[in-house]
Amino acid sequence: MPLPLFNLPNQFLLSLATAILIALFPVETYAEDLFMIQSEHTEITVLSMDSYFWQHEISGQNQTADDYRMTISIPETAELESISLEVTINGKTKKVQRDQFLTKSTVDWSAFFTGEQKYRVLIPMKCTFQLKYHTTNQHTIFLSRFFKHGFFDAKYATTRVHLPENLQITTQLNKIYSGDDMVFDSLDFAQSKETLYFIVHPKGTTPEGYFSNWFSEKIEPLSVPDLQLVSANMETLSESTDRTELAKACFSYVQQNIRYVDIENGIHAIVPRASKMTMANKYGDCKDMAIVLYGLLKHYQFETYLSVSRTFMKKDTFDFPSIGMANHMIVSLKLNNEWYFLDPTEDECRFGDPSIQILGTEVFQIGNTGSYFHSVPSQPRFTPEANLTYRFSKNAAGTIDLKIFLYTKGKLNQNFIYFKQQQENHEKDLRDYLNHLFPNKPTLDNYIISDTSSNLELTMQLPPNSCNQIGSNFYIDLNQLPDIQKLSLFLSGMETPRFNSNYTITLQGITGPNIAPEEAITYNNTLPGMITINYTITEESAKIDSKPNLFWKKLCSKPLKFIP
Amino acid sequence: MKTTLLTILFLLPLTLLKAGDDYKWPEYIPMSIPDQYKNIDAVYLENSRTIDFHQMNQTSEIYFKRIKILSKKGMETFSKRELYQFNDGIITLKQARVIKPSGEIVELEKEHIIETLQEEKYSYGTSYFKRIQFIFPNLEVGDVIDVVYQMRYDHYLLSQTIYMESDLPALNARLTLRNMSMLELNVFPMQNMTDFISRSSDDIPTFAWHKTNVEQQTESFFSAPAPNSSKVSYNLWYRGEILTYDNYYEFDLMQYRESKGIIGFNKLLQKEGLLQDEQTPLNKLIRLIWHIEQHFEWISEAETSATVKTTDYFSRKVVNKTLFFRYMQAFMDENKIDYNIGFTQDLDDGKFEPGYVSFSQLQHRFLEIKDLEGNAHYLFSPSSPNSFYYMDEIPFYAEGNNGIILNGDKINLTNAFNTVIPVSDQLSNKHTANILLKVNSLVTDSIAFKRSDLFTGHYSVLFRGDNRASSLRHFAVAEELVPPVDSLLYYPYDLNFKQEGHYKELINEIEDTLFWFKPELLLPSGIYFEDEQNEEITEFGILPFIKSDKFSVYLESSTPINLRETTKTLVYNNEIGLVKAEAIQINDHTIKFIYEIKLTKRILENKIQNEALQQLLQGWFNIRTKKWAVSQ
């Protein structure tokens, strides 16, 4: 007799863990010759700007000894009308019942919008197969890219498009296609590119103009803010001449009052919800937050544009109006003749700095007929800096104490701003956080955290692994201090930070050995009992084998003599 | 009786009482927050769970949670609540609302309740997973969130142990069990749960508990329910009866002993060449376990059919938990080895409570086997192909817990007696390493070594099956798989590895004659696991086992060497244990380094003791990574 559910919590957790693992790491990698898509044929029939049919035929083989799961994606606004799977096993061909091979997954574990709904197709082991599906779709704006080898890296892939007379396709390569029967194959792609971005638009319009108008028509009615909900301070600021302070207050209002929650369904995959609704709910996704900020800035008569953008996760340069190239929305503001790219989804971001995820990317400014595309600076407006001083001194017990002074600025200060924003009980969290950098739990003697910079002072007794005492002499082992890579990871929060930061490390109370400095590192040991190292961390130099880190390792390769 | 039970479970008529969509929210009465909770992020004003057993093999559970948001962090944490639904159990009711400090009530509209799902097809069926997100708009510190949801199962949850402690402290925690089924509901309240209401309102037998100021229960790697946690176990059993060990024994006989087609097991084993006449029956049993461990394929419990004879499974060389015990019992029955059946539960799930028969407590089955001298030996089942337990090896999840021993024949239970599962001592669980390093001069890149590592007790278990290579790496013995040169046949199953080779990067020059000697590479990086320092600190934790490790490292040079350190002994100890390193100049050519880890406390009863464990771990790190100054 089965005895069900003796251990429900364990089963629950196991199932949850399994579900998460399946979602995060679907096992779909096989040797090419064992699982292969032979051909993919896509047929797109556009009826009007607002509707089209999509038919897809995939032929392939699964010669592995395991079932294989294929994921097919269709746009958020599409309906799957029909799907069929035919398999041939041992020479016998049969149709698989839909409920035996098809499942749907609407769980999106990533915070980044894909604009797609996903179906999973189970391909049996040791078979050849043919999968066909047909969707009806709204909004040709979702038609945005072709893949040279299809969606599944097929040996042979073609796409046939039927367009009504009044519409045309413009590709990223500035080629224009029109007609009732067009075939796209690898010859239409740029030589080294796997993806061809395009847009369907009415003849007589430009791609950028159409793209901009499509969004404008939908967005403008939604962008009116509920001014009852903003602070009186903002109204006061609007009467002053300090326009920067007013823009800052608008940004701060959205950043601090609207919680980022990634709920993106249906047309809201690409179009924001009404600004008033988001302000009342106090939550929204990137588009919802952006339209609130855009509405406020517009209300106060700034030159501002809601901007379709990409984060650094999207690799292709966003230089063509295709939603397939974008995954984010921000606000562009022209202030004092300068562009500000405002992303309120980053809670700790200082006004004026682009968020980390958009540094070095591009935006499309909706409605800016003069110039739609703009580049976001690759570096923050406020240079990130960290100064770290280690001061070694002998205590009354005759052992060595270490005093640590840490000063941070710009984006390297953002982690500390987080603690300040927590308001209540943040000191304990701050101590716990610092213990990741200094695990021997130094005491936090003093700290000041502001929106622009922070100062922290810590003290600890040197643990036994950090010191060799030989007679009356002490030698300090710097290996127990965080290396350059760890320090960068701790302060930037990223393994390879997307911005450059200037670091200064000062060691007081030890002799500085003579080491030839590496390129881009300044090393000064001329003063007795004082070493100063200056370097800049870039995306490249944050790595473990980078020059600054190797220099630090060289410095740590021998203990340094303590000078009382 | 067995047939009757199945009829009761599956053929009764359906009348399911639903919470329905018209859930009536409990009245909200503002209450002040006691001082002890004022610095936390959120607190349950009410945390209530109602379990209904319906007439036809269905169970529903209604959860009502009233949460007061006390900080900005709490607001951010609780502004999005998620529920998960799997194949087993569906959510039939989900509602939420916010009560503002002004008393205004805002119902959560459907657009703020987001449902997403994920299905996967497998050869054995479909896995189903649904996520339900409650997103609370305009949430502020001081708001109160009400959430209610109902889980429905198309079977009876026959037995559970329910704790009142949850993820937040609760000013009020309630549990109600209502029985509308044809079965009998028996409850066993433990610790401070003896004060409850038992009534039969509208002919529905009901048990209800209400506790105030219930503490938070945290969950992390080493966490377990504290002994003083408020808990209730229940069983559903035949009407008018209470589940006893007598009828459970009958059930157990059916599963493991009766009519399973094992006849002439000895002959089968002889045919396999497994039995030698000079061995004692117990030795033969030990050999049989090894044989199964090494040569049998692991199959899931679901792959075991009642219609297939056990001998057929044995011939197919397959094993799982159930088959393992059938093989063992068949062998012992035929060889007249005296044994009893025992049960206990995972210590991480709480203490086994004697005096109450509950399915939920009979989690782990074991055999108590008597040798010819009448001494008792324990045998636990494997839980996977890599976790076979030999005779007298007690899994660390069971060590020290209470249990029950059932003694009977092939028909009836004769006795049931309480037992305490033995706990291994510090000296039974050892990792001892002797490492001899030989150099001609300290100016060298490569050092010849001879190394011998001995693992005993629980350590030995960690090296079973495919786990051996990773355990060797983890305990810094070898990067590659090496076979043991020797292994003891009886508890504590000593496992000895011997190696010779060359180590690199153990010595580097500081200045002319001064060197750093770095034994770090020779020593395990953690006390139990590599990343244990990052584990969250819990209120009540159980460490796997207490132990004593000793690593002796001899640095021997053909030219004289000197230890230059002023401080030669490094020690860190606290109430959890001790870590130590000592450097000794043995003679002009040899320096000995002794490292020790001694764990003296296994059950950590409060946050302070858990912090002491973290400090001990840091202490070991500081000692292990010490570079010793030596000269030549």
Chai-1 contact restraints between the chains, C-beta under 6 A:
chainA,res_idxA,chainB,res_idxB,connection_type,confidence,min_distance_angstrom,max_distance_angstrom,comment,restraint_id
A,L3,B,F359,contact,1.0,0.0,6.0,A-B,restraint_1
A,P4,B,H155,contact,1.0,0.0,6.0,A-B,restraint_2
A,L5,B,L157,contact,1.0,0.0,6.0,A-B,restraint_3
A,F6,B,F359,contact,1.0,0.0,6.0,A-B,restraint_4
A,F6,B,S360,contact,1.0,0.0,6.0,A-B,restraint_5
A,S15,B,F86,contact,1.0,0.0,6.0,A-B,restraint_6
A,L16,B,Y84,contact,1.0,0.0,6.0,A-B,restraint_7
A,A19,B,F129,contact,1.0,0.0,6.0,A-B,restraint_8
A,T103,B,E119,contact,1.0,0.0,6.0,A-B,restraint_9
A,T103,B,E120,contact,1.0,0.0,6.0,A-B,restraint_10
A,T103,B,K121,contact,1.0,0.0,6.0,A-B,restraint_11
A,S105,B,Q118,contact,1.0,0.0,6.0,A-B,restraint_12
A,T106,B,T116,contact,1.0,0.0,6.0,A-B,restraint_13
A,T106,B,L117,contact,1.0,0.0,6.0,A-B,restraint_14
A,V107,B,T116,contact,1.0,0.0,6.0,A-B,restraint_15
A,V107,B,Q118,contact,1.0,0.0,6.0,A-B,restraint_16
A,V107,B,R131,contact,1.0,0.0,6.0,A-B,restraint_17
A,L122,B,K121,contact,1.0,0.0,6.0,A-B,restraint_18
A,V261,B,I135,contact,1.0,0.0,6.0,A-B,restraint_19
A,I263,B,I114,contact,1.0,0.0,6.0,A-B,restraint_20
A,N281,B,P137,contact,1.0,0.0,6.0,A-B,restraint_21
A,K282,B,P137,contact,1.0,0.0,6.0,A-B,restraint_22
A,K282,B,N138,contact,1.0,0.0,6.0,A-B,restraint_23
A,Q422,B,K73,contact,1.0,0.0,6.0,A-B,restraint_24
A,Q423,B,K72,contact,1.0,0.0,6.0,A-B,restraint_25
A,E424,B,S71,contact,1.0,0.0,6.0,A-B,restraint_26
A,N425,B,N39,contact,1.0,0.0,6.0,A-B,restraint_27
A,P439,B,Q618,contact,1.0,0.0,6.0,A-B,restraint_28
A,P463,B,N622,contact,1.0,0.0,6.0,A-B,restraint_29
A,P464,B,L570,contact,1.0,0.0,6.0,A-B,restraint_30
A,P464,B,N622,contact,1.0,0.0,6.0,A-B,restraint_31
A,P464,B,K626,contact,1.0,0.0,6.0,A-B,restraint_32
A,N465,B,N622,contact,1.0,0.0,6.0,A-B,restraint_33
A,N465,B,T625,contact,1.0,0.0,6.0,A-B,restraint_34
A,N465,B,K626,contact,1.0,0.0,6.0,A-B,restraint_35
A,N468,B,A629,contact,1.0,0.0,6.0,A-B,restraint_36
A,Q469,B,T566,contact,1.0,0.0,6.0,A-B,restraint_37
A,Q469,B,T567,contact,1.0,0.0,6.0,A-B,restraint_38
A,I470,B,R564,contact,1.0,0.0,6.0,A-B,restraint_39
A,I470,B,A629,contact,1.0,0.0,6.0,A-B,restraint_40
A,K558,B,I510,contact,1.0,0.0,6.0,A-B,restraint_41
